[in-house]
Amino acid sequence: MPYSSGRTRAPTPARRKSTTTHHFRVLREAGAIRQIYRGTAKMNGLRRDDLDDLFPGLLDALLDAAGRQAVRLGDSGVG
């Protein structure tokens, strides 16, 4: 299954590696993301098609809400 064409990158605050590893494992086991290796790097991709099939409109609603909040807060999303 191909990755979503949207390549938005969210800002990530500093976290311990073990915390990040745990979160990605939970997301992977829940079927929300897929992970592939590129050399020594692990790449994460959102399984948008699968999530849209299970929860139609949810991701679009969340992204729209996040965009409206960013406008209210004056956050350009670039950082």
C-alpha positions, 0 to 999 in steps of 0.5 A: 500500500502506498504512503499518503502523498501528504508529507506534513511534518509536525514539530517534535519536542525533545523526548527520551528515545524509549518514550518515542519507541513506545509510542511508535510501537503502539501506533504500529500495532494499532495499524495507524502507521507502517515502518520501513527501514531505509539504510539505518533509518526507520521511516514512519508513514501514516496508513491514511487509506486504512484509517479513512476506511475505518473512520471516514472523515476523521483525519480531515476533521482533525487536520481542519481543526488543527489548522483553525487552531493554528490560525487562532494562535498565530502559528504558521506551522513552520518551525 
